[in-house]
Amino acid sequence: MSFFKKMREKMFRSSDRLSEDLDALVEEGADTEPAPRQTEAEPAPEPALAPQTQPRTPAPLILDTPVTDAAPTPPPVAEPAPTPAADSDEPAPPHPEPAPTADPNPEQRRPGFFGRIFGQTEEPRRILDDAMLESLEEVLIQADMGVETALRVTANIAEGRYGRRVSSREIKEALASEIARILDPVARPMPLYPSRPQVVLVVGVNGSGKTTTIGKLASQFRAAGKSVVIAAGDTFRAAAVEQLQVWGKRAGVPVLTAPEGSDPASLAFDAMTKAQAEGADLLMIDTAGRLQNRADLMEELAKIVRVIRKKDPDAPHNTLLVLDATTGQNALNQVEIFRKLADVSGLVMTKLDGTAKGGVLVALADRFGLPIHAIGVGEQIDDLAPFDPEDFARALMGLDD
């Protein structure tokens, strides 16, 4: 999947930190305690386990799961020790190891045993105990997953694995699976309705990426054969209008503007009239993102809604909140605010290529349950794609496709 590869490359150009922290977490406590259920009195049954000669697949998440798909190297057979002959010209047979019956030093022998079983290439492993779980919680919180979500995720990871020796790869696989489970219910595309035009109100703070998101969405809808009209409703920032005009030109979509300081609701009404007259499929309306005075912004958004509902009582059909991933936990506050200011129907997360804290998306899904329609990982017009929870979770953990 090309976007997965692009997402993985861009997300972890600057956010390898989570993957590295998980590696360090396992390595710092690796092999500090004896492996579970390995005792000096039970050496005999172990050779029956088949050795793993290929790199382990992600499926087994527990160390003690037997691996039976590779042919074992027969264990050395106990034979009478040959009497040394000083005058013999015969070379000694290679590796004449005695049968492993009575090992006087089992703790030193254990790494050699696992070296045979795992081909001397075993990843570092650590007992999944309370100390490791506490450290894992800290790593996830630092990735902006939030305290409540981090606690829930680690508790689910511990179930069935507590007390077992796990590798960094296994922890990442387990985390990716748990994160995908949380994200799956909210991964939904933006719904399309038969109304023409379908009105999409785009909200978010200044600098969150509203303008670029509108341009990218317009380009994709146009490529799908839809006719689109854009209204530059942030009339208080000339730079926002100019930027939207640039994106409209790239996407081949008309952008309606008004003089700086004009009433955004008046522009929205004119854009609605034009879109209806032209039979456009979609009308995308940009809005201001000034949170310094929430009362003014709330009134502005409410007025836009009142005006466009004179044309279509069901408008806006979608209200998208655009969030900047680099703001971390502040994104949670923004969702709280905009849910009060506007009837937010779905989220778009931008700038995942510039942060080591993509875990905030998991916290958003866990806390609010709002649909996540798309994510952005760059400034190019094709750097926005439908949200895929499994791809995102594996990219977040630094795992390959």
GUKE-175777 format. One record per residue (C-alpha): x, y, z; residue in one letter. Coordinates in steps of 0.5 Angstrom, whole numbers, padded with zeros to 4 digits, always signed. Example, Ala and Ser with C-alpha at 12.3 -4.5 7.8 and 13.67 -1.06 7.14 Angstrom:
BEGIN
+0025-0009+0016A +0027-0002+0014S 
//
This chain:
BEGIN
+0000+0000+0000M +0003+0006-0002S +0000+0011+0003F +0002+0006+0008F +0009+0007+0006K +0009+0014+0005K +0006+0015+0012M +0011+0010+0015R +0017+0014+0012E +0014+0021+0014K +0011+0019+0021M +0018+0016+0023F +0023+0021+0020R +0021+0025+0026S +0018+0020+0031S +0022+0014+0032D +0022+0016+0039R +0016+0011+0041L +0019+0005+0037S +0026+0007+0040E +0023+0007+0047D +0020+0001+0047L +0027-0003+0045D +0030+0001+0051A +0025-0001+0055L +0026-0009+0054V +0033-0008+0053E +0034-0005+0060E +0031-0011+0064G +0033-0016+0059A +0035-0023+0062D +0035-0020+0069T +0031-0026+0072E +0031-0033+0070P +0026-0035+0064A +0020-0038+0067P +0019-0045+0068R +0026-0047+0066Q +0029-0051+0072T +0035-0055+0073E +0031-0061+0075A +0027-0061+0068E +0032-0061+0062P +0030-0068+0059A +0023-0065+0056P +0026-0059+0053E +0030-0062+0047P +0023-0064+0044A +0022-0057+0042L +0023-0056+0035A +0029-0050+0034P +0027-0044+0031Q +0031-0043+0025T +0028-0037+0021Q +0026-0030+0024P +0020-0031+0029R +0013-0029+0026T +0009-0023+0029P +0004-0028+0031A +0007-0032+0037P +0006-0026+0043L +0008-0031+0048I +0015-0034+0049L +0013-0041+0052D +0009-0042+0045T +0012-0048+0042P +0015-0047+0035V +0014-0054+0031T +0015-0052+0024D +0022-0053+0023A +0026-0059+0023A +0030-0060+0030P +0038-0061+0030T +0038-0068+0034P +0041-0067+0041P +0047-0070+0042P +0047-0078+0044V +0050-0080+0050A +0056-0085+0048E +0061-0088+0052P +0067-0083+0052A +0073-0085+0048P +0079-0087+0051T +0084-0082+0049P +0090-0085+0044A +0096-0081+0044A +0099-0085+0038D +0092-0084+0034S +0092-0081+0027D +0085-0080+0027E +0082-0073+0028P +0078-0072+0034A +0070-0072+0032P +0067-0065+0031P +0064-0062+0038H +0064-0069+0042P +0059-0066+0047E +0057-0070+0053P +0050-0072+0054A +0046-0066+0058P +0045-0070+0065T +0048-0067+0071A +0049-0059+0069D +0053-0056+0075P +0052-0049+0073N +0045-0049+0070P +0044-0041+0070E +0051-0040+0066Q +0048-0046+0061R +0041-0043+0060R +0043-0038+0055P +0047-0043+0051G +0041-0047+0051F +0036-0042+0048F +0042-0040+0043G +0041-0047+0040R +0033-0046+0040I +0033-0040+0037F +0039-0040+0033G +0043-0035+0037Q +0039-0029+0034T +0034-0029+0039E +0032-0022+0041E +0033-0019+0048P +0027-0021+0052R +0024-0018+0059R +0020-0021+0064I +0013-0017+0063L +0012-0015+0071D +0009-0009+0074D +0016-0005+0073A +0016-0006+0066M +0008-0005+0066L +0009+0002+0069E +0015+0004+0065S +0011+0002+0059L +0005+0006+0061E +0010+0012+0062E +0012+0011+0055V +0005+0011+0052L +0004+0017+0056I +0010+0021+0053Q +0007+0019+0046A +0001+0023+0048D -0004+0017+0049M -0007+0020+0055G -0006+0017+0062V -0013+0013+0062E -0012+0010+0055T -0005+0008+0057A -0007+0005+0063L -0013+0001+0059R -0008-0001+0054V -0003-0004+0058T -0008-0007+0062A -0010-0011+0056N -0003-0012+0054I -0001-0016+0061A -0007-0020+0060E -0005-0027+0058G +0002-0025+0058R +0004-0023+0065Y +0010-0026+0068G +0013-0028+0061R +0019-0026+0057R +0017-0022+0051V +0021-0018+0046S +0021-0011+0044S +0018-0014+0037R +0012-0018+0041E +0010-0012+0045I +0010-0007+0039K +0005-0013+0035E +0001-0013+0042A +0001-0005+0042L -0001-0005+0035A -0007-0010+0035S -0010-0006+0042E -0009+0001+0038I -0012-0002+0032A -0018-0005+0036R -0019+0002+0039I -0019+0006+0033L -0023+0001+0029D -0030+0003+0031P -0028+0011+0029V -0025+0010+0022A -0030+0012+0018R -0030+0016+0011P -0034+0022+0011M -0041+0020+0009P -0044+0023+0002L -0051+0025+0002Y -0056+0026-0004P -0057+0033-0003S -0054+0038-0008R -0050+0041-0006P -0047+0037+0000Q -0045+0043+0005V -0038+0041+0009V -0037+0046+0014L -0029+0046+0016V -0027+0048+0023V -0021+0049+0027G -0016+0053+0030V -0012+0058+0026N -0006+0054+0024G -0009+0047+0024S -0009+0046+0017G -0016+0047+0015K -0014+0051+0009T -0009+0045+0006T -0014+0040+0008T -0020+0043+0004I -0015+0044-0002G -0013+0036-0001K -0021+0034+0000L -0023+0038-0006A -0018+0035-0011S -0020+0028-0009Q -0027+0029-0010F -0026+0033-0016R -0022+0027-0018A -0028+0022-0016A -0032+0026-0021G -0035+0031-0016K -0036+0038-0018S -0034+0042-0012V -0034+0050-0010V -0030+0053-0004I -0032+0059+0000A -0026+0062+0003A -0030+0064+0010G -0024+0066+0014D -0025+0073+0012T -0021+0076+0017F -0014+0073+0015R -0012+0076+0008A -0007+0070+0008A -0012+0065+0009A -0016+0067+0003V -0010+0067-0001E -0007+0061+0001Q -0014+0058-0001L -0014+0061-0007Q -0007+0057-0009V -0010+0051-0007W -0016+0052-0011G -0012+0053-0017K -0008+0047-0016R -0015+0043-0015A -0018+0046-0021G -0024+0048-0016V -0027+0055-0016P -0026+0059-0010V -0031+0065-0008L -0028+0070-0004T -0030+0077+0000A -0027+0083+0002P -0023+0083+0008E -0027+0084+0014G -0033+0082+0011S -0039+0078+0014D -0037+0070+0013P -0045+0069+0013A -0046+0073+0007S -0041+0070+0004L -0043+0063+0005A -0050+0065+0003F -0047+0067-0004D -0043+0061-0004A -0049+0057-0003M -0053+0060-0008T -0048+0059-0013K -0047+0052-0012A -0054+0051-0012Q -0055+0055-0019A -0049+0051-0022E -0051+0044-0019G -0045+0043-0015A -0044+0036-0011D -0040+0039-0006L -0040+0046-0002L -0034+0047+0003M -0034+0053+0007I -0027+0055+0011D -0028+0058+0018T -0024+0063+0022A -0021+0059+0028G -0020+0065+0033R -0021+0062+0040L -0019+0068+0044Q -0026+0070+0044N -0030+0064+0044R -0037+0068+0044A -0035+0072+0038D -0033+0065+0034L -0039+0061+0037M -0044+0067+0034E -0040+0067+0028E -0041+0060+0027L -0048+0060+0029A -0050+0065+0024K -0047+0061+0018I -0051+0055+0020V -0057+0060+0020R -0056+0063+0014V -0054+0056+0010I -0060+0053+0013R -0065+0058+0009K -0062+0055+0003K -0062+0048+0006D -0065+0046+0012P -0061+0040+0013D -0054+0044+0012A -0049+0043+0014P -0049+0036+0012H -0042+0035+0015N -0038+0039+0020T -0031+0037+0020L -0026+0039+0026L -0019+0039+0023V -0013+0038+0029L -0006+0039+0029D -0002+0033+0031A +0004+0037+0034T -0001+0040+0039T -0001+0034+0043G -0006+0033+0049Q -0008+0040+0047N -0012+0037+0041A -0017+0034+0046L -0018+0041+0049N -0020+0043+0042Q -0025+0038+0041V -0028+0039+0047E -0029+0047+0045I -0031+0046+0038F -0036+0041+0040R -0039+0046+0044K -0038+0051+0038L -0041+0047+0033A -0044+0040+0032D -0038+0037+0030V -0039+0030+0026S -0032+0028+0024G -0024+0029+0025L -0019+0030+0021V -0012+0030+0024M -0006+0033+0020T +0002+0034+0021K +0003+0027+0023L +0010+0028+0019D +0012+0033+0024G +0011+0030+0031T +0013+0024+0036A +0006+0024+0039K +0002+0021+0034G -0001+0017+0040G -0006+0023+0041V -0010+0020+0036L -0011+0014+0040V -0013+0018+0046A -0018+0022+0042L -0022+0016+0039A -0022+0013+0046D -0025+0019+0049R -0030+0022+0044F -0031+0016+0039G -0032+0021+0034L -0031+0019+0027P -0024+0020+0024I -0024+0021+0017H -0017+0022+0014A -0010+0024+0016I -0005+0028+0013G +0003+0027+0013V +0005+0032+0009G +0004+0038+0005E +0003+0035-0002Q -0004+0035-0005I -0004+0027-0004D -0001+0027+0003D -0008+0026+0005L -0012+0019+0006A -0018+0015+0009P -0016+0013+0016F -0014+0006+0016D -0013+0004+0024P -0009-0002+0022E -0004+0001+0018D -0004+0007+0023F -0003+0003+0029A +0003-0001+0025R +0006+0005+0023A +0006+0008+0030L +0009+0002+0033M +0015+0003+0027G +0013-0004+0024L +0013-0006+0017D +0007-0007+0013D 
//
